[in-house]
Amino acid sequence: MGPAALAVALGTEPFIDVVRRVAAQRTNALAVDELTYGELWGQTARVAGKLSARGVVAGDRVAIYSENRRGFVLAYLALQRLGAIAVPTNVLYRAADLGNILSDAKPRLVVGSAQTRPHVPADVPFVDAADVEAWATDASLSTEHDDARVEPNDIAVMIYTSGTTGRAKGALITHGNLAAIAAQLNEAWRWTSADTLLITLPLFHVHGLCAGLNGTLAAGAHALIRERFDVNEVAKLLQSGDVTMFFGVPTMYVRFIEKIPPQKFEHVRLFVSGSAALPADVHRAFEEKFGASILERYGSTEFGFALGNRYEGPRVVGSVGVPMPGVEVTIVVPKTTDRVAPGEVGELLVSGPNVCIGYWDRPEAMADAFADFDGRRWFRSGDSMRFDPVDGVYVVMGRLKELIISGGFNVYPLEVEAEMRLYPGVRDAALVGIHDAARGEIPVAFIEADAGFDSDAFVAAMRDRLASFKLPKAVRIVDALPRNAMGKVEKQRLKASEEKP
């Protein structure tokens, strides 16, 4: 199906109907680990029946607070068959973060694990993922289930934003959104039933769930799911000949470069990076060492995946490529609907069947997040972006809230961080704006560096490469930059550490 025809079809059926159809067509093909599609579909029916007996009905929220495992997958699909709303929850969350989600989403129950159970309040109904897995294989339970009727615009999943720039919000992702996102990736990345994807990304995030799991099931392909990323285990699996695709975050590819000897992964046709900007030096180093060009894409909890480098090249280092099939983007002056000229920096807006319908119980956030013009609804990404008219690709400049305005000049952190990483001895770097009475803000660099790193020599070298207003006014050496579960640097923590009384 070409992009035009795909755009018409996107989001017109619920994702669970796609899975139902694929399961009927590929009953004996492997779906998840050693489960076939027929077994997966039958087991989710058993789980749906048991969850229904626990009182879960259409429209209920159910938190899935579990590490990657079969019980997560079974509960997630069973909830869609019930018409309930899955709330994937970061397993690293503890009392404060988890409490915010439980009080906001008010789930009917929590599907968790032995690892997460101690953090769930005793008065919240709890089901262990191990019990979900036991239900799934209980031969006394029926593999038939009278599924709820769901429509494309009904809410399927509520995923909370990372909260790196404020209190997390529950993005409302519909059944149609899930189907659209999966179809877009299948088309863009030539995903077929012959593929096997290795998933080490957490399933509580859109990268692992909506791209990894959903993309696999929509293609009728095979997913190998692991609880966590272990670079040595992953390298062995990629060499086994069984895996054709791998999705990761930049820190995973850095570990490859650091830990794995040079080799070719002959059977892996696609490496994808997302969730944080892929430094150009990491892209080049990976290609030099392993002979594979990473495809960088750009996405968000609220719209899945909007941009990506072309599957059939060129993959422009430092860019996030072109719009996904069925997606429209535009760049505007922030907080307006006025488009900027090609090459100028502005805020990226996204429109398409992949865009969520809003936020759970946050009407005040809707006005800031969405804009209606040109006969369509646009989501304001909050990201600074520019379109490169020479290469015909989009380049991320950073979060709008991370823009540093120093003495009236705009400093885009990603641009400066790319230069800092090129300096010998710099393993990673982050630039944040710190309040300054004279200039409003000053840029301060936080550096992960090798032993013996000379900060004065570093600043002198940067002075030859950067405009004076972009030059870090202070350098802080840290053992490790603080990151969230998807590898994004938590700059608010760096800022707070510098500005504390």
N, C-alpha and C positions, 0 to 999 in steps of 0.2 A: 504494500500500500504506500503510495507516495505521500509527501507531507500534506498536500491539500486535502486528500481523502481522509488521511489520518486525523487531521484537525477536526473534521466534521464528526468522526466517530468517537473521538476522545471524550471520556467522561459520560457517555450515554448509557452505560450499564454499570451495576455495582461490581466491585472487584470480586466479591465472593462468587458471583455468577460466572466470572471468568475462570476462577479456580474449579468450580463445579464442572464446567465444560471441558477443561483440560483434563481433569481427573477421569471423566468418562472416555475421553479420546486416548489417553495414555495410561490406562489403568495399571499396567505392569511395568511401566518405566519408573526408575528411581526419581524420587522427589526431594526428600530431605534425609541426608545420611543414608541409612539402609532401608528407609521406608519408601514403598512405591506410592504412586499417586492414589491408587485404589485403597491402600492401607491408610494413607494419610486422611483421605476423605471419610472412611469408615470410623477411624479413631476420633476424628473431630466430632462426629455425630454422637459418639458415646460421651465425650466430654461435655458437649452442649446439653445433653440430657441430664447429666449430673449437676451442671451449673444451674439449669432450670429448676431442678429439685431443691437447690439451695436458695431459690427465690429470685434469681436473675431473670429479668424480663426486658423487652425492647425498651431502649432509652436509658436503662441503668448504666451508670459508670462503674467499671471494674478496673482497679489498678493492677497492672502486672509489674511486680517489684521483684524481678528475678534476673539472675545472670542468664547468659545464653545457654539454653538447654531445650530439649524436646518439649517439655511442659509449657514453655513460653510459646512456642509455635502453635501447639495444640489449643491452648487457651485463647490465643489471639484469633485464630480462625473460627473456633467455636463461638466466640462472642459475636463475630460477624453473622454467623448463622442464626444467632438469637436476636439480632438487631440491637444488641447492647453496644456500649461505647467502651473500647479498650483505652486505658490510660497508662501507656508504657512509662515506667518511672525509673530514674537513674539509680542503680544499685549502690552508688556511692553516697546517696543522700542519707542523712541521719536526722536527728530529732527535729531541728528547725526547718530544713528544706522539706522533709517528708511531711511534717505537720502542716506546712503551708499548702501542700497539694491535697492532703486528706481533708483539710478544712474547706478548701476551695471546690474541689471536685465532688466531695461527699460520696465516695464510691460505695456501692452496695457491699462489696467485699474486696479483699486484696488477695491476689494470687502471688505468693512469694516462695521463699525457700528457707532451708535451715540457716543460710547465711544472713538473710534479711529479717527473719521472724523476730529476733530480739529487738528490732527497732520499730516494730509496729505496735501501737498501743493495744493493750489487752482487750479493750472494749470494741475494737474493730474486727469484724468477721474476717477470718483468715483461712485460706486454702493453700496447702503446700503443693508446689509444682510436682513433687514426687508422687503425691496422691493423684494429680492430674494424669501423670504418666501411667499410674496403676489403673485408673479408670479406662484409659485408652486401650489397654490390652485385656480388659476383663471380658472374657468370652460370654459371660452371662448377660452383658449389656448389649442392646441393639445397635447395629451399625446403620440404622435408618433413623432419620430425624425429620420432623415436620418443621422446616425452617421458617422463620419469620419472613414476611415480605418486606424487603427494603428497597428504597428508591435511590437513584444516584445522588440526590441532594440530601439524603439522610446522613447524620453524623456517624462515622465509623470509628474514628480514632481521635483522641484528644492528647496532643503531645505538648508538654510545657516547654516554652522557650528556655534557653540556657540561663537567662537572668544575669548575663555578664554586664548589662547596662541598666539593670533595674529589677524590680520584682517580676518573677516569671509569670507568663500568661499562658493559658491553655488554648493552643491553636486548634480550631475545629476543622478536622479533615474529613471530607465526605467519602462515601463509598465510590462516588464517581471520580473524586480526586485521586484515590488510590489506583483506580483502573487507568486513569489518564497518565499518571506518573509512570506506571509500569510500561504502558504502551509506548510512551515517548522514549524511554530508555531502550526498550527492545528494538525500536526503529533506529535510533541514533547509533547504537553500539552493535548492531547486526547480531543481536542476541537470538539464539535458536535453541531448539530442543537438544542439539548436540553438545551444548556447553555444560561445563561444571564450574560453579563459582565457589571459591573458598571464602567463607564468612567468618572473620574474627572481630569485626566491628560489633559494638553492642547493639542488640536488637531494640533497645529502648530509644534509639535515635533514628531519624529519618534515613540516614545513610545506610545503616544496617538493615532496617525494617523495610522502608519503602523502595529503596534501590535494590538492596541485596536479596531479601526474602521475596518480596512481591515481584520484583523483576524476574527472578528465577521461576516462580510459579506461573506467571503470565506467559512465559516463553515455553513452558513445559520442559524446563531444563532441570538440572540437578544441583542441589546446594549441599556442601559440606559445612557444618556449623561447629565452631569451636568456642569454648567459653571465653578465651582471651587470646591475645596476640603473643605468641612466642616465636621470635624470629627464626630460631633454629628449626623448630617443628614446621613452621610455614615453608621455609626453604626446602625441606625434605619433601613436603607435599607437592610443592611446585615442580620439583624434579621428578616426581613419581610418574608423570604422564597422564594422571587422571584429571588434573585441574587445567582449565583453559582461561579462567578469569580471576582476577584478584582486585579487591577494592580496599584502599587504605587511606590513612591520614598522613600528613607529611612526616610526623615523628616515626611512623612505621618504616617509611622509606629511608630515613636517616639511619635507623637501626640496621637495615640491610647493608647500607654503605659501610657502616662501622664494623659489623660482625661477620658478614658472609663473604667468603672468598669469591673472586671473579669467576663467573660461570654463565652459561646460557640456559634460560628456561624455555626450551624449545617448544613445548606444548602450550605455553601460556600466550594467548593471542592479545590479551588486553590487561594492562595495569591502569587503574583509575585512582586519582587522588582528589580529595575534597575535604570539606568541613573546616579547613583553614588554608590560608594561602601557601602554595608550594613554592619555596624559594628557588630561584633560577639555578643557583649553584647545586642544589639537591637534584633538580631535574637533570642537569648535565652530568653530574657525578654518577647517577644511577644508570644513565644511558651508556656512559663510558665503561662502567664496570660490568654491566649485565647485558648490554646490547639491546635494551628495550626502552622505548620512549613512553613515558607516563602520560596518560591523557588526563589533564586537569579539567575539572568541571566546577560549576558554581551553583550552590543551592542554599536553601533555607528551610527551617521548620515549616514556615507558612506557605511555601510554594514548591516544595520538593526540589526540582532541578530545572533551572531556567536557561543556563548557558553551558556549553561544553566545547572543548577543542574537537575538531573534526576527527572522526574515526579514520578516515582515509586522508590524513594529513592536509596541509602542514599543521603540526602541533606547535604553535608559537609559544616559546618559552616566556613565562611571565604573564601570559594572557589566559582568559577563561573562555576563549573561543566565540562561538556564535549561538544564536537561539536554538533551543531544542525544538523538535517538530511540534507544531501547534502552539508554540509560545510566541508572544510578542513582547518586546521590551522597548523602552524609550528612556532617555536621560533628560532630566529637567533641572531647573534651578530649584534647590531644596525648598520644600514647603509651598511650591507653586505648581502650576501645570505648564509653565513656559519652557519649551525645549531649548537645550543648549546647542551650539554649533558643533559639528563633528570635530573631535580632538579636544574639546573643552570638557572640564570636569563638572559633574553634577550628580544628582541622585538617580539611581536606577529604579525604574518602575516596571512591574511585571504584570502581564495579563494573560489569561489562558485557563483552560479547564483544570489545570493543576493547582490553581490558587485556592487556598482555604477560604471558608465563608466568614471567618471572623474569630473572635475570642470568647471563651466561656465567661459569661457573667461580667464582661468588661466593656460596657457600651461606650465608656469614655475613651477607650483605646481605639475604637473603630474609626472615629473621625480622623485621627492622626494617621492611621495605617492605610486607609483606602481613599482613592480619588476616582470620581466618575467624570470622564470626558472622552471625546471622540467616539461616543456610542458604546463605550465599554468600561468595565471596572478595572482599576489598576491598584496593585499593592505597592506601597512605598517601602522599598527594601531597607532603607536606612543606611545603604552602602554608597560611598562615593565611587563613581565609575567614569571612565572615558572610553569613547569609541575611537579606535585607531583606524583612520581611513586608508592608510597605506596597506596594512595587512588585513583589514576588514574584520578585526576582532575586538572584543571588549577587554578592558584591563581594569582590575579592581584596585582602587586607591586606598581603601580602608573604610572603617565605619565612620559615618558622619560625626558621631559622638566622640570619636577618637581624633578628629581633626584638631591639630594644634595651630592656634592663631597667635603668632609671636610678633609683636610690634607691627601688627596690621598685615603680616604676610602669612599665607596658608602653608603649613607644613604637613605633608601627607606621610604618616609614619611608615607605611609599607615601602615607600620609595626610599626612605633613609635606611630602613632596616636591611633592604637588599644590598645597599652599599656597605653597611657595617659587616654583614656576614662574609663579604669578600676579603676582609682583612685577616691575615694569618693569625691563627690562635683563637679566633672567634668561633665558638661552636653554635651559638644562637644569640639573637639580640632582639630587644623590644625598645621602642621609643614611646614615651608618654609625655603629656604636657603637664607641667607643674605650675601652679599659680605664682605669678611674679607681679609685684606692685607696679613696676615701670613698664613692662612689656605685655602685661596681661597673662601670658604663659611663656615658659621657656621649655625647650625640649631637653629631656633627661634620658640618657641611655642606660639600660640594664643589660648586662653582658654575661653570658655563660662563656668562660674563657679557659684556655689551657693554663697550666702552671707557668708562672713567670711572665704573665701578660703585662705589658707596659702601657698603662692608660694614657700617659702623656704622648708617647709615640703614636698611639692609636688616634688621638685627637688631632695631632699634627698631620697625619695622613688623611684624615677625613676633611681637614681644612683645605687640602688641595683638590678634593673631589666634590665638595658640597658648597652650596651658597652659604654665606655667613649666617643667615637666619635659620638655616636647616641644621647647622652644626650643633651637636649635643653640648649643652653648657655644663653638664656634669656627667660623669660615668660611674655607675655602680656595678661592681662585680658581684654576681650571685652564684651560688652553687647550682641552682636550677630555677628557671622561670616557672612561676605558678601556672598550671594548666588545668582546664576542666577535662571531663572524661573523653572528649573528642579531640583533645590536643590543642585547643585554642588557648592562647595565653590570656590569663585573667588580668588585664591591664588595670582594672579598678583596684585590685589588691596592690599592685605596684605603686599606683598613684597614692593610695591610702598610706602605704608604708613611708612614702616620701613626705607627705603633707601632715603626718601626725604631729601633734603638739610636742 
